[in-house]
Amino acid sequence: MTEGDIAAAIPVLAPAHGDVPFYKEHGLHHPRAVTGTFRRLKWWATAILLAWWHLAPFLRWDRGPGVPDQAVLIDMAGRRAYFFGIEIWPQEVYYLTGMLLLAGVTLFLISALAGRVWCGFGCWQTVYTDVFVAVERLIIGDRARRMEFDHQPLSVGKVARLALVNLVWLAISAACGIAFLLFFGDAFRTLGDIVSGRADSVTYTFIAIVGGFCFLLAGYARERVCVYMCPYARIQSAMFDEHSLIVSYEAWRGEPRGHAGKDQNFFGRGHCVDCGACVQSCPTGTDIRFGNQLSCIGCALCIDACDTVMDRFGLPKGLISYDSSANLEARARCEATRLRLVRPRTVVYATLLAAVGGAMVVSLALRASTEASVLHERTPLFAQLKNGDLRNGYVYKILNRTREAHSYLLRLEGIPGATLGVVGGESAVSAATLSAAPDSVATYRLYITATAGAVRTPVTFVLAAPDGREVRTDTLFAGPEEGLR
């Protein structure tokens, strides 16, 4: 019997709908172990993400003498963030904004294309929950054994197994907390201090906080985080459309469902044998046969479980699959299906992603090795000298991104005859010499003295950089309402 014959013989039926409660307390969910394509993909994703999390701090990147050689580092003391060849300064917090925007738009694009695939394969909650469940399964057993174990009376054996499970969970959680801290200091030295007990109390407190959240969320909250705590579950439907690929149940083929023996004739009835394997294998306990739900994290383990059952009964795979609602309706009407990746919303997301990413790349490529900023002092706004001249004070900063010390020549434009002074240095000069240490910000207090001007006269500080480029910074020279005499 072909798929078309089945579609013609069975009316298009919706699954046996019922009330899906907003919240249902069912105790700790024990997902059933499955094998298949998506389960292998999840293990690969878990291995890659955990390897990055725990090994990335130990990667080295040569940046020259006197600079951290850790490839990925958030140096709080030095007020720098390093990512391989990229160095981010505190003044460049807009790059952090750009990264968050890129992450958000990427999530929107992925969701529009493939639903909550990030939740199912890349989210840290999913990754650590998978590991914790694997530990529990290894020590206690699979779903049926763990459910039976939950209802057993307390005994020495039960307490010992529970203690062993929690002990392993605590070790994994501690490793998670330690890995987090290694991104904020030299990984080798920090790890040595932690293991030897030389680290300060703040370090161990952060390990306890991060590790404690890992222990509680991945060990005991589990699917409740995905269903009730994660805001993405509430907004996901706004990112999907009829062409988004999501985990879907083909109701036209599966209904009416019912238990079946191995030799039962499936003509006139659905292919769903109501075995419950899809629900039992789901990390959140979702029955996908009710349709798309906020509790579905798109891990596709139900697909592996259902395909295994279909093989057992000699039925075609794909009763549950990654598909779009438009294709489901098309199959039910025996019409051709298609994969539509290019759609208005995906084009908008991709365009925004390219624009933001391109702007960040161009900005990083073209950013200067020397920058300057000026702040006009306001207390007082200006001072009048005995000879009638006016003086304004400024705080001038030079940002030197190079690994060498440099001297700069600073001059003024905008007020003829004005002189420049440096607190603790030169005074009443037309141009002052300033210096900046390698990879640092040099701060100077300057003052401008002028004999003529207006209430607010534009003035420009012109800094001659070693590479011959001029860094121009505009500000104002303030005077009294009647001007200068």
Long-range contacts (C-beta under 8 A, 24 or more apart in sequence): 1-267, 3-253, 3-316, 3-331, 4-334, 6-253, 6-271, 7-252, 7-253, 7-331, 7-332, 7-333, 7-334, 8-334, 9-267, 9-268, 10-252, 10-253, 10-255, 10-268, 10-269, 10-270, 12-251, 12-252, 12-332, 12-333, 13-251, 13-252, 13-255, 13-256, 13-270, 14-251, 14-255, 14-291, 15-249, 15-251, 15-254, 15-255, 15-257, 15-289, 15-290, 15-291, 16-255, 16-257, 16-289, 17-290, 17-291, 18-290, 20-290, 20-293, 23-228, 26-285, 27-150, 28-150, 28-220, 28-222, 29-222, 29-223, 29-283, 29-284, 29-285, 30-133, 30-136, 30-143, 30-146, 30-147, 30-150, 31-133, 31-143, 31-280, 31-281, 31-282, 31-283, 31-285, 31-301, 32-142, 32-143, 32-277, 32-280, 32-281, 32-305, 33-137, 33-142, 33-143, 33-281, 34-277, 34-281, 34-301, 34-304, 34-305, 34-308, 35-304, 35-308, 36-301, 36-303, 36-304, 36-305, 36-307, 36-308, 37-303, 37-304, 38-299, 38-300, 38-301, 38-303, 38-304, 39-301, 39-304, 41-121, 42-120, 42-121, 42-130, 42-299, 42-301, 43-130, 45-121, 45-122, 45-127, 46-127, 46-130, 46-131, 49-122, 49-124, 49-127, 50-127, 50-131, 53-176, 53-179, 54-175, 54-179, 56-183, 57-179, 57-182, 57-183, 57-187, 58-182, 58-187, 58-188, 61-85, 63-87, 64-403, 65-403, 66-403, 66-438, 66-439, 67-403, 67-439, 68-186, 70-186, 70-187, 72-183, 73-183, 73-184, 73-185, 73-186, 74-183, 74-184, 75-184, 75-185, 76-184, 86-364, 87-401, 89-399, 89-401, 91-371, 91-399, 95-360, 95-363, 95-364, 98-356, 98-359, 98-360, 99-360, 101-356, 102-353, 102-356, 102-357, 102-360, 105-349, 105-352, 105-353, 105-356, 106-353, 107-232, 108-239, 108-349, 109-346, 109-349, 109-350, 109-353, 111-236, 111-239, 111-240, 111-244, 112-239, 112-240, 112-241, 112-244, 112-343, 112-345, 112-346, 112-349, 113-244, 113-245, 113-341, 113-346, 114-244, 114-245, 114-246, 114-298, 114-322, 115-236, 115-240, 115-244, 115-245, 115-246, 115-247, 115-298, 115-322, 116-232, 116-236, 116-246, 116-296, 116-297, 116-298, 117-298, 118-298, 119-226, 119-230, 119-232, 119-297, 119-298, 119-299, 120-297, 120-298, 120-299, 120-300, 121-298, 121-299, 123-297, 125-217, 125-218, 125-225, 125-226, 125-230, 126-226, 126-283, 126-297, 126-299, 128-172, 128-176, 128-214, 128-217, 128-218, 129-217, 129-218, 129-222, 129-223, 129-283, 130-283, 131-172, 131-218, 132-169, 132-172, 132-218, 132-219, 132-222, 133-222, 133-283, 135-165, 135-168, 135-169, 135-172, 136-165, 139-164, 139-165, 139-168, 140-165, 143-280, 166-219, 169-215, 169-218, 169-219, 170-211, 170-215, 172-214, 173-211, 173-212, 173-214, 173-215, 173-218, 173-219, 174-207, 174-211, 175-211, 176-210, 176-211, 176-214, 177-206, 177-207, 177-208, 177-209, 177-210, 177-211, 177-212, 177-214, 178-207, 178-211, 180-206, 180-207, 180-210, 181-206, 181-207, 181-210, 222-283, 223-283, 223-284, 223-285, 223-295, 226-283, 226-284, 226-295, 226-297, 227-284, 227-294, 227-295, 233-294, 233-295, 234-294, 236-294, 237-292, 237-294, 239-345, 240-292, 241-343, 241-345, 242-324, 242-325, 242-326, 243-324, 243-326, 243-340, 243-343, 244-324, 244-325, 245-322, 245-323, 245-324, 245-339, 246-292, 246-296, 246-298, 246-322, 246-323, 246-324, 246-325, 247-288, 247-292, 247-296, 247-298, 247-300, 247-302, 247-303, 247-320, 247-321, 247-322, 248-288, 248-292, 248-320, 248-321, 248-322, 248-323, 248-324, 248-325, 248-328, 249-278, 249-288, 249-289, 249-291, 249-319, 249-320, 250-318, 250-319, 250-320, 250-321, 250-323, 250-328, 250-331, 250-332, 251-289, 251-328, 251-332, 252-328, 252-331, 252-332, 253-319, 253-331, 254-289, 254-319, 257-289, 260-313, 262-312, 262-313, 266-313, 266-315, 271-310, 271-313, 271-315, 271-316, 271-319, 272-319, 273-309, 273-313, 275-309, 277-302, 277-305, 277-306, 277-308, 277-309, 278-302, 278-305, 278-306, 278-320, 280-305, 281-305, 288-320, 292-325, 367-401, 368-401, 368-465, 368-469, 368-471, 369-400, 369-401, 369-402, 369-465, 369-467, 370-398, 370-399, 370-400, 370-401, 370-402, 370-406, 370-408, 370-463, 370-465, 370-466, 370-467, 370-469, 370-471, 371-398, 371-399, 371-401, 371-471, 372-396, 372-397, 372-398, 372-399, 372-461, 372-463, 372-471, 372-473, 373-397, 373-399, 373-473, 374-461, 374-473, 374-475, 376-475, 376-476, 376-478, 381-478, 382-477, 382-478, 382-479, 382-480, 384-480, 385-449, 388-451, 388-484, 388-485, 389-449, 389-450, 389-451, 389-484, 390-449, 390-450, 390-451, 390-453, 390-477, 390-479, 390-480, 390-484, 391-447, 391-448, 391-449, 392-447, 392-448, 392-477, 392-478, 393-445, 393-446, 393-447, 394-445, 394-446, 394-447, 394-448, 394-461, 394-475, 395-443, 395-444, 395-445, 395-446, 396-434, 396-443, 396-444, 396-445, 396-446, 396-461, 396-473, 397-441, 397-442, 397-443, 397-444, 398-434, 398-436, 398-441, 398-442, 398-444, 398-463, 399-436, 399-441, 400-436, 400-437, 400-438, 400-439, 400-440, 400-441, 400-442, 401-439, 402-438, 402-439, 403-438, 403-439, 404-438, 405-435, 405-436, 405-437, 405-438, 406-435, 406-436, 406-465, 406-466, 407-433, 407-434, 407-435, 407-466, 408-433, 408-434, 408-435, 408-436, 408-463, 408-464, 408-465, 408-466, 409-433, 409-434, 409-463, 409-464, 410-434, 410-446, 410-461, 410-462, 410-463, 410-464, 411-461, 411-462, 411-464, 412-448, 412-459, 412-460, 412-461, 412-462, 413-459, 413-460, 413-462, 414-457, 414-458, 414-459, 414-460, 414-477, 415-448, 415-450, 415-452, 415-453, 415-457, 415-459, 415-477, 416-452, 417-450, 417-451, 417-452, 418-448, 418-449, 418-450, 418-459, 418-477, 419-448, 419-449, 419-450, 420-446, 420-447, 420-448, 421-446, 421-447, 421-448, 421-449, 422-446, 423-447, 434-463, 448-477, 450-477, 450-484, 451-484, 452-484, 453-477, 453-479, 453-483, 453-484, 454-479, 454-483, 454-484, 455-479, 455-480, 455-481, 455-483
